[in-house]
Amino acid sequence: MYEELRLNIVAEEPAVYHTYKDRVFRILFKDKKRLLELYNALNDTDYTNEDDLIVNTLENAIYMKMKNDISFVIDSNMCLFEHQSSYCPNMALRGFLYFADLYKKYVKDVDLSIRKKIMIPAPHYIVFYNGLERKEEEFTQKLSDSFEDGKEGCIELTVRTININYGQNKELMEKCKTLAGYSFFVAQVRKNLETMKMEKAVEEAINACIEKDVLKEFFLVQKAEVMAMSIYEYNEEYVKKSLYEEGLEEGIKEGIKEGIKEGEKVGVLKTLAKSVEAVMANLHTDIRNACEIIGTTVEEYEKAKNISGV
């Protein structure tokens, strides 16, 4: 459908302020029509009624500041879809904690002490992966893989991970044009980063999608918001990769620690402050809404602005 892209991935990118923000993937598939398209593509079904979807995403961070992308119930299945731009060996444990909260929410008004068996939807956890570490089209992780000393337990959870990098899983992409479009967009950003600065790379990727009629309506309507989210998203992707290669995973988790230079601190904060101000200007919104879009707070923005001197 789209022309081939040859990609040479750049490992070194600017620092990023590490706080949760909505991802382009999440924004795309918050739309019930697109979410149903993805579900049908995965399950070879042909649902057309968007009201068949009952979306029950946990909007706020839960255990360990984790946040899932999309969860929903359809046809007695409780599905959790999550996007990952880097490989994480703990997805099964994350899923276990997610589903614990989802099921708690599902049965909150049910008396579990009654003699009648309570029926619940079957769980399905799918991770859409477009990181650079693993090349398989699909792989699984199990909760039991994390049991200490390889011991057996009474609980199991399996995560199905699907590689959505451009050129992977072509049959699935043909069935879900939204997913194919997202894959193309990501590939364009990475390709552009070979020769462009981050902001220009994202903007040109969006323009390419519009010109080629790839998620054209989505990008026309939400270009400014996608720009802000993507700059953070791809900064974070490459920073994580760079820090991992240097053995500085703790630096990622704690913001600035064990080898991140003082100058990078200022760069992190400057990126945050400028991104908030760009959202305010492009979307003509106030500071509180801009901070919410970026995934930060007014207090964090003001602190970043003062320290970085923006």
N, C-alpha and C positions, 0 to 999 in steps of 0.2 A: 504493500500500500504506500509506504513511504520509502524514499531512496535510502540506500545504505549509508551509514556514517562510520568513518574510521576515527576512533577516539584514542587520544593519548592523554591519560588522566594526569592532571597536575596535582602533586601531593602537598604543595605548600600554599597556604591561603591565609588571609588575615584572620586575626582572632575574633571571637564572637562572645557576646554576653550570654552565659548559659542559664536560660530560663525558659519555661515551656511557652510555646506559641503554637497557634494553629498551623497546620501544614497544608500545602496545596492539595495533597491527597485527601485530607480530611474534609476540606471545603468542597471539593468536587463531589465526594460521595455522601455528604450530608443531604444532598438532593435525592429524594426518594426514587425518582425516575432513573437516575444513574445507578443508584444502589441496587435497584431491582434488575437493571441490565447486567450488573456484575454478578448478582446471585444466579440469574438464569444462565449466564455464560459458564459459571463454575459447576452448575448442577444439571445442565442440559434440560432445564425446565423452560416454560414459556409463560410465566406469570405476566399479566398486563395490568392488573389492578393494583395501583400503588397503595391503596388502603389495606392490602393484605400484609403490608409491612408494619410492624409495631416497633418503632425505634426506641430503645431503652438505654442509650449511651449514658455512661456515668460522666457527667460534665466536669466534675471536680476531681482533682488528683486524689488517688487513693494510696494504698500502701507504698512506702518508699518513693513518694512523689511520682508515681507512674500514672500515666493517662492513656487510656485506650482510644483508638480512632473511631470506630463505628461498631456498635453492637445492636442487634435487632432480633426479633422473633418472627418466624414465618413458617407455616406448615409444620408446627410442633418441633421446630428446630430453633435453638438459641445460637445465633451466629455472632462471632466476634471477629471483626476484620481490623487488622492493625498494619500500619506501614512502618518499615524499618530501613534506614539508609546505611546502616552498618550492622555487621553480624553480632548477635548477642546470644550467648549460650544459655541464657536464663529465661528464655521465652516461655517454656512450659511452667516454670514457677510463677512467672508473671500472670500467665493465663489462669492458673489455679486460684490465685488471689483475686483476679478480675471476676471469675465465675462465682466465687464465694459471695462477693458483693452483689452480683447480678441476680443470683438465686435468692439471696436474702431479700432483695427488693421485690422479686417475683412473688414470694410467698408471705410478704409482710402482714397481710390481712387474713392469713390462713391459720387455723388452729391445728398445729402439728401433732397434738395429743389425741385427736379423734381416731377411731378404729378404721375408718375408711382410708385406703391408700391414696396419697396425694400424688398426682401425676405431674411431671415437669417436662419441659421441652429438652430435647437432646442437645448437648453442647457441641459446637464446632468452632474451632479456633484456627483461623487462617492468617498468616503473616505474608504481606506483600513486600518482598525484599528487592531493593535495587542498590545494594552495597557493592563493593568491589572485591571483597575478600573471597567469596565463594562463587563458583561458576556453574554449579549444577542448576538445571532447570527447576528442580523441586527436591526438597529434603524434609525430613521430619525430626522433631525433638520430642523426647518423652520426659515426663516428670521423674520417672524412676531413674533416669540417667544421673539425677542429682542426689539420689539417696546415698548417704555416707557408707563407705566400705562396700558398695555394690549390693547392699541388702535389699531384700524384697519387702514391699509394703502392701497395704490393702487399698491404696488409691493410685490411679494412673490417669494421666492426661497427655494427649498427643497433639502436638502443634504441626500443622501442615504449612510449610514455607514455600512460596512460589516466587521464582525469580522473574521480576518484571522489567529487567534491564532491556534496552532496545535490542531486538533480534532474538530474544528468548521467548519461549512459549507462544509461538506464532499462532497456533490454533486458538488458544484462549484470546489472544489479541484480536483475531478476526471476529470473534463472537462478541467482544466488548470493545467498541470503538472508543469509549471514554478512557478505559485503561490503556489502550494503544496510544491515544493522544497524550496521556500523561507520560508514558514511556518515551515518546518522541520528544516531548518538551524537556524532560530531564537530560536526554542525550544531547539535545541542542545546547543546553546550558553548559554541560561538561565540555563539549566540543569548543564552544566559544571561549571558555576559560583558558584554552591553550594560548590565545592571543589577546584576550580582552580582560579588563578589570571586571570585578564582580558585578557591579551595577549595570554596566554596558552589556555584559554577557547575558544577564537575565532579560534585560529589555529587548535585545536582539532575538533571543529565543522566543519571547512572546510575539514579537513582530513576525517571525518566521511561521509560527503556528497560525497566526491570523491570515497571513498571505496564502498559506497552503490549506486553509479551511480545516485546520486541526483544532477542535474545541474553540472555534472562532468566537461564537457568541459568549462563551464563558470568559475568554480573555478580553474581549471588548468591554464587557460590563465590569469586570473586576481587575482590570490591569494594574491599577495603583496598589490595590490590596495584595495582589499576587506578587508584585514587585517587592513590597516590603517584607512579605513572608519569605519569599524565595532567597533574598539576599541573606537573611538570617539563616535559613535552612541550609544553604550550600556553604556558607561560611562555617557553620557548625560541622557539616559533614567532613570538610577537609581538615579543620582543626582537630577533630577527634581522630582522624586517620593519622595526622602528623604526630600528635601526642602519643598515640598508641605505639607508633613505630619507635618513638623515643623512650618508651616505657614509662610514660607519665599519666597513666589512667587516673591517678588520684588528683592530678591537676585538672582534669576534666570535671571531676565530681565536686571539687571544692572551690572551683573558680580560678584561683591563682595559688599554686603550691608546687614545690619540688621541681624547680627548673624553668618555670615561666618567668621571663624577665620582667622587670618593673616597667619597661617601655611598652610591653605587650598589655599590661594592665590598662594603661592609658588608652591604648588602641581599642581594647574591649569596650571601655566606657564611652569613648568617642563614637564608636559604631552604634552603640545603644542610643545615645543622645541624638545623633544625626538621623537615625532611622525613625525615631518618634517624631522629630520635626518634619521629616519628609512625608510621613503619613498625614500629619496635620495639614500640611500645605496641599498635598495632592487630593485628599478627601474632604478638605474644608471642614474639618472636625475639631473638637476641642481636645485638650491635652489628655483628659481622662479616657476618652474613647480611643485616642491614638495609642495610649499605653496598653489598653486592653487588646487592641489588634496585634500589637507587637508581642504581647505576653509578659508585660512588666507592670510596674506600679508607678504612680506619679512620684512617690518618694524615691524610688530607685532611679528614675529619670533625672530628677533634680540633683541627686547625689552624683550621678554619672556626669552630668553637665558641669557641676562645680569642680569636680576632681580633674576632668579632662580639659577644662577650659574652653569648651565649645561655645 
